[in-house]
Amino acid sequence: MRIPLVDLKTQYQDIKEEVLSEIGQALDGMQLFLGKNVQTLESNFAEFCGVESAVGVSSGTDALHIAIRACGIGPGDEVITVSHTFIATIEAIILAGAKPVFVDIDPQTYNMDTGQIERMINSKTRAILPVHLYGHPSDMDPILELARTYKLKVIEDACQAHGAEYKGRRTGSMGDAGCFSFYFTKNLGAYGEGGIITTSDPDIAERCRMLRDHGQNSKYHHSMMGINGRLDEIQAAVLRVKLPHLEDWIEKRRNLAQAYNAGLPALLEKPQEMPWAKHVYHLYVVRTPERDQLRAWLESKGIGAGMHYPIPVHMQEAWRVYGGGDFSLPVTEEITKEIISLPIYPEMTNEEANYICSCIREFGEPGWSVAVEGQAIPSAED
Ligand SMILES: Cc1ncc(COP(=O)(O)O)c(C=O)c1O
């Protein structure tokens, strides 16, 4: 059996006719950007998240960059965030001219440790930027409370968390702005690049619309420096077709997570869903000190696995300047050595999940001589 980390082909077959017909209509009309597909997607996605507005942009990275700038954050400002995230979160802060300030993560949710935020707030702090990593929401109440107390903006990085909920509220609806990626592997993915910003603040929405389109308020009238950050009509057409399926796809991911939770051996630390959370399992991430051996073992069994992410941002060559010296984030640094992502996608079957569980149980059997990294792993028959 071969099971990839992600499989996009089966899902495409299910929606192919509709997708091709919508793309065909977009091409027939030759309105290729900021047309009716983008507008409809924006209003449908705003409704899905429970916010007033959504602004389609060209990627999750641009969603973050534009939202940060639309919140009035720029050079000299500091933004409190996490180092355990995809690099784009940090790139967006720096692209906006601001400085990322890192706090550690909570070892249960792998999201921002909210107990560490307050001591990092100073006169330059302008925003808190939690990342709803893997599809599990951050603990938003303490974040929103601190933001109220210190008059800070809250920008949610919901790039991995379309449809996730915190105390019944959808991610992207709690901060001043929410940022989503439509990278093709995401729970809602384009067939190219895309992203969207959600907000209920009309001024932020307006600034996002201008920033994504070269700062124009009307054609060739540029009232601020913007970027080319528009979402194109073809991607919007694809996403419009996919959005009505999202809740069903999320349920399928949640069922697979349950199968994993039931079938995986105790040697792995499984993802936790907090009582206040609805996890959408963009990634199913487990933890073991034998991560590299397990990954090689799974590979030998035809099972794809990933690492999200093996090196924290503050330890990356390009960004050490924002950590540096004795700076350390102990939980982040420890867990990044041990995490491994198992395959999960709506079209994966329970049999496939069970097969993966049985392979991992076999890996963990007592007396099993686990190969060290770089050596061949003996097959079960050896
Ligand atoms: C947490 C996080 N933030 C930001 C991004 C950036 O999104 P994109 O790849 O669409 O630019 C991603 C996507 O990969 C992400 O996972």
The ligand as an SDF file (V2000), in Angstrom:
LIG
                    3D

 16 16  0  0  0  0  0  0  0  0999 V2000
    1.0110   29.2350    9.2610 C   0  0  0  0  0  0  0  0  0  0  0  0
    1.1910   29.7670    7.8670 C   0  0  0  0  0  0  0  0  0  0  0  0
    1.3240   31.0890    7.6770 N   0  0  0  0  0  0  0  0  0  0  0  0
    1.4720   31.6150    6.4570 C   0  0  0  0  0  0  0  0  0  0  0  0
    1.4700   30.8230    5.3290 C   0  0  0  0  0  0  0  0  0  0  0  0
    1.7030   31.4560    3.9910 C   0  0  0  0  0  0  0  0  0  0  0  0
    0.7330   31.1310    3.0530 O   0  0  0  0  0  0  0  0  0  0  0  0
    1.1080   31.0710    1.4790 P   0  0  0  0  0  0  0  0  0  0  0  0
    1.9360   29.8720    1.2600 O   0  0  0  0  0  0  0  0  0  0  0  0
   -0.2320   30.9950    0.8220 O   0  0  0  0  0  0  0  0  0  0  0  0
    1.8120   32.3330    1.1630 O   0  0  0  0  0  0  0  0  0  0  0  0
    1.3040   29.4440    5.4690 C   0  0  0  0  0  0  0  0  0  0  0  0
    1.2410   28.5630    4.2940 C   0  0  0  0  0  0  0  0  0  0  0  0
    1.9850   27.8270    3.8990 O   0  0  0  0  0  0  0  0  0  0  0  0
    1.1800   28.8980    6.7730 C   0  0  0  0  0  0  0  0  0  0  0  0
    1.0500   27.5850    6.9500 O   0  0  0  0  0  0  0  0  0  0  0  0
  1  2  1  0
  2  3  1  0
  2 15  2  0
  3  4  2  0
  4  5  1  0
  5  6  1  0
  5 12  2  0
  6  7  1  0
  7  8  1  0
  8  9  2  0
  8 10  1  0
  8 11  1  0
 12 13  1  0
 12 15  1  0
 13 14  2  0
 15 16  1  0
M  END
$$$$
